[in-house]
Amino acid sequence: MNIYMNNENVIAGTTMKNREVPEQNNMALHICENTAAVIHNREQLAKAIGCEVQDFVCAEQTHSKNFYKVTSNDRGKGAFTMDNAIANTDALYTYESGILLTSFSADCVPVLLYNEKSGVIAAIHSGWQGTVKEVTPQLLYQLIDIEQNSAEGFQVYIGTALSQQKFEVDRDVYEKFKALGYADEFISYHAKTNKYHIDNQQTVKKQCELAGIPANQIAIDDTCTFLHENGFSYRQDKKSGRHMSFIMKK
């Protein structure tokens, strides 16, 4: 487990693959062989960070730009079954304590937000589709422009994801990133393979900066999910488990 922040107010981090435990510590119910094993893994995580699985809130991630404001009434949704997960949503946020917001990934970019001044927290799932749909800017617009959170008050943690070296795409995906207008410096072209390589993490970081968040308040976990032995990578294995990135106000 990689812990990004743990203080008197907030805990945030991401789980990693562990070959010693059931399903190699897969945390996702939508891609598993044994539901009970995934719930066991979630129970072990809850115990380690000081909460209960009932405090988890999980979404049915669909590579959308949709976000959802979580309240205490949502506690436990998606925690034990996908049947009651927050539908068709890739970003969750809340101002309430004791709720663990989650994001599941195996190459996609997880983004965790915390605003010291207002206390709002968020968990975002930004695969390449979410990035070009600007799911992170959509939520930041809601939080900063609509709900009047200070952009300067945010701490951002961009979690383990597929590195630029391994994120190889064809022209169609390249054109979508190019159309953003601010991702050019994070794209390289390899003439030998006629492929493009894109840094999705840096693109998301740029999105946060454009929303007004200071660059020195944005941290990136550069662990590559494909290259690291404890990474879950969909590119490497279509049946791969998922990391859970999480954040909770204490």
C-alpha angles and dihedrals in degrees: 000000000000113000113202099179134007118166137131091286109035144018121200135167147112135260120236135209113277118186091197095069136059115292087001088282094304107174101190125099093193092064112035143106095217121034092192091056092053091049088049089053090050090050090053091050092048091051091050095052100036108256142089130257085242087068093060121104115196132182135215094243115213104168088259132139091236122128132190134203108229122212133179088270088069095054110132097018109145090001098113102011138019089227093087100030116131101275126239096350135132102179130050128186138176143172092206129100127235095034119117110212114203142199123188123210147160102183098342119108118259115203123197121192133192128177112202095199101049099023095231116150131190142186119203133187109209114176115169089277091052090048095053089044086051097232091165095051089045091058093041090053089054093048099041106030102029104030095032100234112162112253089211090058096064127105112196128199117192106198137215113304145147110306124233088251091062100032096091117169143171127245095274093064092039090056091053091054091043089054091060088074096218106061101075095104089056095055127083129182123218110204094193093061097025087230135128125226118208132193102219094179093056090046090055090046088054090051090055092048091050088054088058102262111141112249092231089060093059117085125190126205100215095195105131111223091210099045101036118086090225095049128108108220125185089192090058097040124015089204093052122143122238138250116230115221110196143182131185137176109227 
